[in-house]
């Protein structure tokens, strides 16, 4: 789960400042939310440039 840190964090994966967005296990994320150390990051699907397809009509 992707989270945004509210406090600094360091460990074997590196050091992260407040505001950094990192990926953690779901259980770790819940623990961090409960402790006030992080907030969830909403991950949206990126927009893609697509054209609305309109069916062609036969001309009589």
TILUM-222506 format. One record per residue (C-alpha): x, y, z; residue in one letter. Coordinates in steps of 0.02 Angstrom, whole numbers, plus 32768, in hexadecimal, padded with zeros to 4 digits. Layout:
<pts>
XYZA...
</pts>
This chain:
<pts>
800080008000X804080AD7FD7X80468127806AX807C81DC8084X80EA81F2811DX80BD827481A1X816182558200X8211822481CCX8237816B81BDX82D8810A81A6X83048053819BX83547FD1812AX82EF80138095X833780C380ACX8310816A80FEX827281C980D3X823E827A8100X818F82B2812FX812682C28092X817D82328039X810C81B17FE7X814680FF8004X8104804E7FE7X80EB7FE18083X80907F3F80ADX7FD77F5480D5X7FED7F21818BX807B7F9E81A1X801180268150X7F81800881C9X7FFA8010825CX804280B4821BX7F9380FE8203X7F6280CF82B5X8003811E82F9X7FE881BF8295X808981A58232X803D819E8184X7FA281B8811AX7F68814F8087X7F9081877FD7X7F0481747F5AX7F48811E7EC0X7EE381497E26X7EF780F77D7EX7F54816F7D0CX7EEB81C27C87X7F0B818A7BD7X7EE881EA7B39X7E59818B7AEBX7DE081C07A68X7D28819D7A77X7D01812579EAX7C618148798CX7C2080C0791AX7C2680E67861X7B8180EE7806X7B6880AD7756X7B33812D76D5X7A9F80FD7666X
</pts>
